[in-house]
Amino acid sequence: MPLPERWFSCGALPEPDQSLPQLPVYTKRQCTKIRVSEKEEFFMRWNAGLVLIILNTILLPEGQSAQNPVACYDLYELKLKAPQGVSEPFTSSNIQVDAEITRPDQKIDVVPCYYHAGQDWRLRYSPSIPGSHHIRVTCSLQGAQPAVIQEATFEAAASDLPGFIKVHPDNPHFFATAHNKTFYPVGENLAWIDPKRENYRTYFEKLSANHANWVRVWLCFWGLTELEWSSNQNQAYHGLKGYSLENAERIDQIFQAARDHGIFIQLVINHHGQYSTEVNPNWDSNPYNQANGGFLESPIQFFTHPEMKKRYKDRLRYLVARWGWTQNLFGWELWNEVNNTDALKKGTPAERQAVLDWHIEMARFLKALDPYDHLVTTSGCYIDESQGEDSTWNLPEFDYNQAHDYVSNIIGRIRSLAIQMRKYQKPFFNGEIGIHEIEWPAASEAIPLHDMLWTSLVSPQAGSAMTWYWDLNVDRHNLYSHFLPVAEIAAKIRWAEEDPLPMHADWTSQGVAPTELILEPGIGWGRSEVADIPVSPTLGGPAMGSISHYLQSAGKPDMRVNPVFHLAPSSPIRAAVILTGASRNGGSLLARLDGEVVGEIHLPPHDQKEDEIDLAKNRNRVDFDIPAGTHSLVLENPGTDWVKIKQVVFEEFADRLEVFAQGGKTQFLLWVRDRAYRSQVAQSWDGAMAIPRVEIELPELKPGTYSVTRWDTRTGQTSNLGPLEADSSGGRIILEKVDKDAFLLLERINPDKR
């Protein structure tokens, strides 16, 4: 029975070993090394012509595992025998096997082949157009002229498989399938699992059952998905003597499970800890570390050492050869948070620039190598951290942008950053996001996950924000159902055509008293992107998403921004500024209302972790009154080093409801949310606390008739609110009883007739 289109089922890899993920112990399998005699070595080095003749006789086809014809975007695989005497089959300067595939349109795809095991080499290829394909396999030993060692022909048949994900040809802010159908990623990080007790297939089953379609997987040694690592960490690794073929087979099976469940994988090739001595450091066990028999004296050399670059390019060859063929490879991510490597944490300006140069070089190499044009991205390439901008965001070598944020103000950060990222004319979404301080057991209520998913739908970005806490939060508390209604709504939006942008809304909540307005910063470590923060009872302080948690002193002038809050309460209110940490050097907070000091805190130096100063022994908040009228509140730090702002609170000031809206040509999306529903009250929340009635004005709604569908964001149940008539002044929506939140989808009826 054909699977629904959303599953993107793509067939199967040949002969998968389903038992491997459950094995508690993994058998070491090293490729056999066959010594080359002096005579054979002489001919290989000095008589290239004779070597090519020999190759023609020893590299023969063993058979094909793909059916003929092969469906477009499915797998064609050709099994080959390797030449004798090649001791380093992963090094292209020793042996390089490529396939030149002439397509029906006479274009030629050059596809690298890879060493599989023993004497077994493989060609894996995915055709993109139907018709006859001619294969011409060549091999070169030690840089000699390539010899043709095999030729074959196969037929490809048309299919409705989605094909490789690309930037949408009609709108650079979104993704598309090979058939130009918009692809909107919804999912989570799934960086690694415990291979002794878990397998990816189980996770994929839970995600796909709720229509999620995207995950982010790391190649990391503890998850047994790395190809090279020190053998003393796990018997699956062989140091620099060769790739872990056991782990390569494991990655085969990860992609197999992804294909079976319609999941697309963003594959992270490197992570920061591998080349860090400070942040999640793994340098001590890195096989390239000179102390472990490698050739790098420090992790900083990774980006400049000629031999390291050469080996990295060979690694890219292997990745493309073995997994480039699969459409379920969403994109290549060169680095996870390269800003946390020693090169960017401790490097000189020249060493920091080398990181960016490396990214450009490797992205270009990968794009030239990959015949399928998979998307390329990276994360955390902040060459100048004070600018708050990844240096690859504006580079053409990188197809889409992502950001990683761990903040209290998830909603504000997602919306403000999405708006800012539009200027790069690329798809963007949050590749990692999480709350700044995990609050258990409140996280079991799924408020952070819920908020990040629904905020994404009303923000101008290419996919959902991707939670980091796949194991501690989503899986532990079985929160997968939160993906389902978001994915269903996302499938109804014509993203590329509509290109929705934030729109203005006015509203009033009836039958409830004003509530406190809690404003939280939306940026972790970094410079605030704005200084002025307009504050209103309905809109709150949307600019807080662009404000840093860290209030800097004069000691960091390039990162120092003093936030200014502009507000006009209609009656006197009480306000507070709350801190959550301070530098080891100490720091201060000074609050000025209309130029007058209304509160100050001075925190002393301490020897604890920077965010763990005992605030119980030190005053961590200032409280003050704000009269009715127009005012400006300025926060300054006259101290030695930074202090960390947790919240700015205005009591009995805000409307209970907040409305986030964005719209396109004919489709408009609104998420309405009760400010009073927070983690602190989630356990005791009662339906009687719901807002009885809400009136929403949409002055930017174009004249016409609109259908209005209301979604329960937790159950996915829908209700039709009847047609809405909009005129030159916009339209009005009346909602009865908003319990926690609700989502509205407005669609213009018969727009072509208006």
VENRALIN-V182056 format. One line per field, one symbol per residue. psi: psi as a letter, one per 30 degrees, with the letter a starting at -180 (. if undefined). A space follows every 10 residues. Layout:
psi=???
This chain:
psi=kklleffhkg allkhkjffe ffkfkkkkjk kkkkkkleee eeeeefieee eeeeefffjl kflkfkljlk kkgakkkkkl kllkgjfifg jffekjklkj jjlfgglkkj kkllkelcgj lkkkkjlfkl akkkkjklkk khglkkkkfk klklkkkklg kfakklkkff jffllllfgg kkjjkkblkh elljffflle eeeeeeeffg glgkljkkjk efghgleklk ffekfflgbg flljfeeeee eefeeeeeef ghkkkjjjek lefehkgejh kgefgkffke fggagkflff feffkeeeee eeeeeeeeee eefffkfgje lkjekjhffg leefegllee eeefeeeeee eeeeeeefej ffhkkkaakg ijejfffgkk ffegkffkel lllkkjleie eeeeeeeeee ffffhlkklj fkklkejkjk gefffgeeee eeeeeefgki lfllkjkeie efdeeegigf fffeeeeeee ffkieeeehk lklkkklkkk gllllkjjkk lgkbklkkfl ekjkklfefb iffffgkkfj jlaffiffgk kjkjkjlikf lklklkkklg lllfflllkk kkjhfkkfkl kjklllglke ggkjfffkkg lkklkjlkak lkkkkljgae allkkelkkj khelkekkkk kllbefkkkk jkkjffjlef geegkkfffl kekkkkkifg klkakkkjkk kjfefgklkk glkkkkafga lkkkkkjjjd llkkjkkkkh fff.
